[in-house]
Amino acid sequence: MFQSEEQPAAPACRPHPFPRHAAPPTGKQVAVIGAGPAGMACAHRLAMLGNGVTVFEARSRERMQAAPALEGEGAREQLAALLAAGRIRIEHGSKLGLNLELAELHLSHDAVFVAVGLAAGRVLGLTGDEAPGLRDAGRRVTAVCHPEDLGALAAPQRAIVIGAARGAVDTAARLKRLGAQDVTLVYRHGLEADGYEFETARASFVRIRTWAWPLEVLRDERGLVAAVRFEQTRMQDGRLVNTGGFTEIATHAVLKAVGRAGEGACEADDSVRRISREGDRIRVDPCFRTALPGVYAGGDCVAPGQEAPQALRHGRLAAQAIHADLQS
Ligand SMILES: Cc1cc2nc3c(=O)[nH]c(=O)nc-3n(C[C@H](O)[C@H](O)[C@H](O)COP(=O)(O)OP(=O)(O)OC[C@H]3O[C@@H](n4cnc5c(N)ncnc54)[C@H](O)[C@@H]3O)c2cc1C
C-alpha cells in the first residue's frame, strides 16, 4: 500500500515522464477507491493539479478491461505519463470492506474519494446523516475536525494532530488552549523553518514531527487509542516515498484536521443536488463531500443510472473540490 525504497528509482539520465502541463507537487496524498470512469477521472485531475494519488481497485489487473476513456485533449497520454512517473499508483486487488478499511485510508491520506459504482450501499457507512467510525472516541480516531469544531471535545491529555497546512497547526494550538498537555503535530513532509506552521506551533508549545506517514492507530487491551505507528518518509524524484523506518508515538487521541473551503470554492453538480438524497446511495453535498470530513464520493455510487460521461464529470469536479479543500 505504501511506497517503499525497494521500488526502482528512475535513472538520472532518463527524461522525467511527468506531463508538461501538470502543476508542481503539492505534497498532498489522496486515496481514490475504484478505477472506473469516476475514479480515474478524479485521479487524473488531482494528479494534474500536483497531488499524489493512489487508486485502490478491487479487481485484479488481469480482470480490468481497458482504462476508461478520459475526456479532454491529451488526457490519455497525460494519464499514461502520470502512471509512469508514479504520480498515480494503482493497487489492484484492494477491496474496501474486505482487505481495505476506510478509517485507515482516511488516516494515511489527506483525502479519500469513493467511486465504487453501484457497489456502495450501507457497508461504507456513508449513507446516513451520521459520520461513521472516525468519530468513535475510543476505538479509532478521536475526531475528524476543523479547528472551530473543537470546543465540543473534552481535551485529551496527549494528542496527535494529523493534517495539512494551516488547519492542522490551528487545531493543535487550539487543543493546547483547551488544556491538552502534550500535543504533537505530524506532517508527512518537511516544513519551512520560519513558516506559519512552525511559528504557530512554537508559540503554542506544540511539538512538530515532520517526514512521518501515519500507518495505523494502536489500541490498548480495552480498545482505546494508545499510540500511532508512523513510517518515515522522504522526497525522491519530486514525490514522497516511505523509507522503511518506523516509529510509534504514544497518545490518547488522534485528530485529523481537514480543510473546508466552502461551497463557493467548488463547481456544484446539479444531478447530485437533485438525487443524492434518495435511497441507499452515498449522500454528498454539491461539492461531493460525504458526511465524513475529508471523504468524498462521486459517479454511480452517488447518482446511479447515469452514463459514463456523467461519472467522468463527477470525477473531475470532485477532484477540483478536493484540491480546493486541501489548499484551504
Ligand atoms: C450493463 C450496463 C451497460 C452500460 N452501458 C453504458 C453505455 O453504453 N454507455 C455509457 O455511457 N454508460 C453505460 N453504462 C453506465 C456506466 O457504465 C456507468 O455510468 C459508469 O461506469 C459509472 O462509473 P463509476 O466510476 O461511477 O463506477 P464503475 O464504472 O462501476 O466503477 C467502479 C469501480 O470500483 C471498483 N470497486 C467496486 N467495489 C469496490 C470496493 N469495495 N473496493 C474497491 N474497488 C471497488 C469496481 O471494480 C470498478 O472498477 C452501463 C452500465 C451498465 C450496468
The ligand as a Tripos MOL2 file, in Angstrom:
@<TRIPOS>MOLECULE
LIG
   53    58     1     0     0
SMALL
NO_CHARGES

@<TRIPOS>ATOM
      1 C1        -24.9610   -3.1200  -18.2360 C.3       1 LIG1
      2 C2        -24.5440   -1.6740  -18.3210 C.ar      1 LIG1
      3 C3        -24.3540   -1.0950  -19.5460 C.ar      1 LIG1
      4 C4        -23.9690    0.2460  -19.6400 C.ar      1 LIG1
      5 N1        -23.7670    0.8130  -20.8670 N.ar      1 LIG1
      6 C5        -23.3410    2.0900  -20.9770 C.ar      1 LIG1
      7 C6        -23.0810    2.7000  -22.2270 C.ar      1 LIG1
      8 O1        -23.2470    2.0670  -23.2840 O.2       1 LIG1
      9 N2        -22.6460    3.9730  -22.2680 N.ar      1 LIG1
     10 C7        -22.4530    4.6860  -21.1190 C.ar      1 LIG1
     11 O2        -22.0110    5.8380  -21.1980 O.2       1 LIG1
     12 N3        -22.7010    4.1510  -19.9130 N.ar      1 LIG1
     13 C8        -23.1450    2.8650  -19.8000 C.ar      1 LIG1
     14 N4        -23.3980    2.3240  -18.5610 N.ar      1 LIG1
     15 C9        -23.2170    3.1600  -17.3570 C.3       1 LIG1
     16 C10       -21.7480    3.2960  -16.9700 C.3       1 LIG1
     17 O3        -21.1290    2.0350  -17.0410 O.3       1 LIG1
     18 C11       -21.6330    3.8830  -15.5750 C.3       1 LIG1
     19 O4        -22.3640    5.0910  -15.5100 O.3       1 LIG1
     20 C12       -20.1890    4.1820  -15.2030 C.3       1 LIG1
     21 O5        -19.3630    3.0560  -15.3980 O.3       1 LIG1
     22 C13       -20.1090    4.6010  -13.7470 C.3       1 LIG1
     23 O6        -18.7830    4.8560  -13.4290 O.3       1 LIG1
     24 P1        -18.2440    4.7540  -11.9340 P.3       1 LIG1
     25 O7        -16.8040    5.0580  -11.9860 O.co2     1 LIG1
     26 O8        -19.1070    5.5450  -11.0320 O.co2     1 LIG1
     27 O9        -18.4700    3.2330  -11.4830 O.3       1 LIG1
     28 P2        -17.9500    1.8820  -12.1330 P.3       1 LIG1
     29 O10       -17.7150    2.0020  -13.5930 O.co2     1 LIG1
     30 O11       -18.9120    0.8400  -11.6740 O.co2     1 LIG1
     31 O12       -16.5260    1.6520  -11.4420 O.3       1 LIG1
     32 C14       -16.4300    1.2880  -10.0970 C.3       1 LIG1
     33 C15       -15.0790    0.6460   -9.8620 C.3       1 LIG1
     34 O13       -14.9230    0.4040   -8.4710 O.3       1 LIG1
     35 C16       -14.4650   -0.9190   -8.2510 C.3       1 LIG1
     36 N5        -14.9940   -1.3530   -6.9500 N.ar      1 LIG1
     37 C17       -16.2430   -1.7470   -6.6440 C.ar      1 LIG1
     38 N6        -16.3420   -2.0440   -5.3400 N.ar      1 LIG1
     39 C18       -15.1300   -1.8340   -4.8090 C.ar      1 LIG1
     40 C19       -14.5810   -1.9390   -3.4900 C.ar      1 LIG1
     41 N7        -15.3360   -2.3820   -2.4550 N.pl3     1 LIG1
     42 N8        -13.2750   -1.6300   -3.2810 N.ar      1 LIG1
     43 C20       -12.5040   -1.1930   -4.3060 C.ar      1 LIG1
     44 N9        -12.9650   -1.0560   -5.5890 N.ar      1 LIG1
     45 C21       -14.2580   -1.3650   -5.8230 C.ar      1 LIG1
     46 C22       -15.0460   -1.7090   -9.4220 C.3       1 LIG1
     47 O14       -14.2960   -2.8940   -9.6490 O.3       1 LIG1
     48 C23       -14.9260   -0.6940  -10.5580 C.3       1 LIG1
     49 O15       -13.6720   -0.7590  -11.2070 O.3       1 LIG1
     50 C24       -23.7710    0.9900  -18.4620 C.ar      1 LIG1
     51 C25       -23.9620    0.3910  -17.2060 C.ar      1 LIG1
     52 C26       -24.3370   -0.9210  -17.1210 C.ar      1 LIG1
     53 C27       -24.5380   -1.5720  -15.7660 C.3       1 LIG1
@<TRIPOS>BOND
     1     1     2 1
     2     2     3 ar
     3     2    52 ar
     4     3     4 ar
     5     4     5 ar
     6     4    50 ar
     7     5     6 ar
     8     6     7 ar
     9     6    13 1
    10     7     8 2
    11     7     9 ar
    12     9    10 ar
    13    10    11 2
    14    10    12 ar
    15    12    13 ar
    16    13    14 ar
    17    14    15 1
    18    14    50 ar
    19    15    16 1
    20    16    17 1
    21    16    18 1
    22    18    19 1
    23    18    20 1
    24    20    21 1
    25    20    22 1
    26    22    23 1
    27    23    24 1
    28    24    25 2
    29    24    26 1
    30    24    27 1
    31    27    28 1
    32    28    29 2
    33    28    30 1
    34    28    31 1
    35    31    32 1
    36    32    33 1
    37    33    34 1
    38    33    48 1
    39    34    35 1
    40    35    36 1
    41    35    46 1
    42    36    37 ar
    43    36    45 ar
    44    37    38 ar
    45    38    39 ar
    46    39    40 ar
    47    39    45 ar
    48    40    41 1
    49    40    42 ar
    50    42    43 ar
    51    43    44 ar
    52    44    45 ar
    53    46    47 1
    54    46    48 1
    55    48    49 1
    56    50    51 ar
    57    51    52 ar
    58    52    53 1
@<TRIPOS>SUBSTRUCTURE
     1 LIG1         1 GROUP 0 **** ****
